[in-house]
Amino acid sequence: VKTITKLKPQPKTWPPAVPLEVLRRMSLYLRGLNQMKARGVSRATSAALVAPLNISAAQLRKDLSYFGKFGKCGLGYSVDALSADLKKILGTNKAWNVAVVGAGALGSALLKYHGFAELNLRVCAAFDTAPEKTGRVINGIMVRSMSEFPEVAAQNGIHVAILAVSRESAEAAAAFLIQHGVKAILNLSSVHLTAPAGVCVSNMDMSCELETLICRLGFRS
Amino acid sequence: VKTITKLKPQPKTWPPAVPLEVLRRMSLYLRGLNQMKARGVSRATSAALVAPLNISAAQLRKDLSYFGKFGKCGLGYSVDALSADLKKILGTNKAWNVAVVGAGALGSALLKYHGFAELNLRVCAAFDTAPEKTGRVINGIMVRSMSEFPEVAAQNGIHVAILAVSRESAEAAAAFLIQHGVKAILNLSSVHLTAPAGVCVSNMDMSCELETLICRLGFRS
């Protein structure tokens, strides 16, 4: 796999002054547009875009206004044009190489998942520290030793990693990745990681999310 | 597995007027307290509790104030007492039975995961619609046909489900679960599900999260 996306210097405003929830919705709008495109729909109304998300059309317009002017009043949006714009905003108009770090049950499941490709994300390498896990090939991707990460990451321009290691290993693994050029980590381990300057971390914590759900159930006593 | 937690009538305020982020932090505070307990620490300062989360002690006090008065000024918190209180607030002072729905790669990985037990969550049943996936036993849990869900859920008092099905199946599966008594769904499929009244849904969408991370990288052109 060749280097796909070269890192550019960081923009002056870092992080950009757009709420995270707005960025998430940009991704969800784009997904909706892709589904419309697949159904042969060429123009999208605000109402059609917001319906699956259960938010108002005003919210959509407010979200988009962070990034410029889109669509025409009363005519809705061109599906092709808006999806191209959203890809550009999100940065997935270009391909990104992604590493999966940790090849246990969860990491292996991610290597088998085909959904990232449509986002222009190519899971191109996998790593683990356990010798019994390295050397295996999952869905065409060889699991390598963590010690190979620096070389493979440099060769493939890997700046994005999905961290699927145990709670005990998460902090050290993240530090190692960051030391070797990773700028964005999707952390799936149940440890809250905070990011040093210039690095983005998203903590997706199933345990925390489940416990929060139980709490919301409201059946406490 | 016997019925563990019986459903109580819904509280009058639904959902409770506590921001979701506060509930998530309650779960993270509890995790921190558990780690302190494991290290033999009996009293926790605000500073020690907030350090791993990179937030202020004032935020901790504000979060806790939603639920009552805790700790003594200048003395910090009793690790045992606060963790018992947090469990009660979160509702995980009692055990909950949980179903994993979808036994593909991701669902199977969840069945192998041991981390939920410490939250008093017992993954006690797994379901899939594909005949080739049913009948398998993963980590002691038999994968059953979805058609068995109503009976198994009723027998085991299952009101919480982790949805690990494909994007195409997610909406129908969620509707079926809700129809048969599920009140809380952790949705891991890359579809945004909205919940009917009285049901809680948490959408954990790796694709959306990854795309948001790429955007935050700020290297768009």
Interface residues (C-beta under 8 A of the other chain):
Chain A: T5 L7 K8 Q10 P11 W14 P15 P16 L20 L23 R24 M26 S27 L28 L30 R31 P52 L53 N54 K88 I89 L90 G91 T92 N93 K94 W96 V98 G104 A105 L106 S108 A109 L110 K112 Y113 G115 F116 L119 L121 H159 V160 I162 R167 K183 A184 I185 L186 L188 S190 H192 T194 C200 S202 M204 D205 M206 S207 C208 E209 L210 E211 T212 L213 I214 C215 R216 L217 G218 F219 R220 S221
Chain B: T5 L7 K8 Q10 P11 W14 P15 P16 L20 L23 R24 M26 S27 L28 L30 R31 P52 L53 N54 K88 I89 L90 G91 T92 N93 K94 W96 V98 G104 A105 L106 S108 A109 L110 K112 Y113 G115 F116 L119 L121 H159 V160 I162 R167 K183 A184 I185 L186 L188 S190 H192 T194 C200 S202 M204 D205 M206 S207 C208 E209 L210 E211 T212 L213 I214 C215 R216 L217 G218 F219 R220 S221
